[in-house]
Amino acid sequence: MAKTNPVEFLQQVRAETKKVTWPTRKETLVTTAMVFVMVLVASIFFFVVDQLIQLGIGALLGLG
C-alpha cells in the first residue's frame, strides 16, 4: 500500500465528504423523535414484563 503525504490525504478526505448525502434537518429531527418514541415503548414493555414476572414469582413462592 503506497503512503500518501498529509496534503494528499486531506484532499482525498474532502473529496470523499463531498460524496456523502447528508440528511436534512427535518429528516434528522424525525429520526431522533422516532428513536425517543421507540425507547419509550421498549421501556414501558420491559417494565410491564418485569412486573408480571415479579408478580408470578412472588405468587409461586408465596411471598406476595
C-alpha positions, -999 to +999 in steps of 0.1 A: +000+000+000+015+033-011+019+060+015+003+094+009+015+127+022-007+146+046-018+172+020-029+145-005-047+127+023-067+158+033-076+163-004-089+127-005-109+132+027-125+164+013-134+146-020-150+117-001-170+140+022-184+158-008-198+124-020-218+120+013-256+126+011-262+144+044-297+142+059-318+173+060-327+190+093-362+176+091-350+141+085-327+143+115-355+156+138-380+129+126-354+102+131-345+114+165-381+116+176-387+081+164-358+069+184-372+085+215-406+070+209-392+035+204-371+039+236-403+049+255-423+020+240-395-005+248-391+008+284-428+005+290-429-030+276-399-042+297-414-026+328-447-044+323-429-077+317-407-072+347-438-065+369-456-096+356-426-118+362-422-103+397-459-110+404-457-145+391-426-154+411-440-138+442-472-158+439-453-190+431-431-187+461-458-174+484-441-141+490-469-119+476 
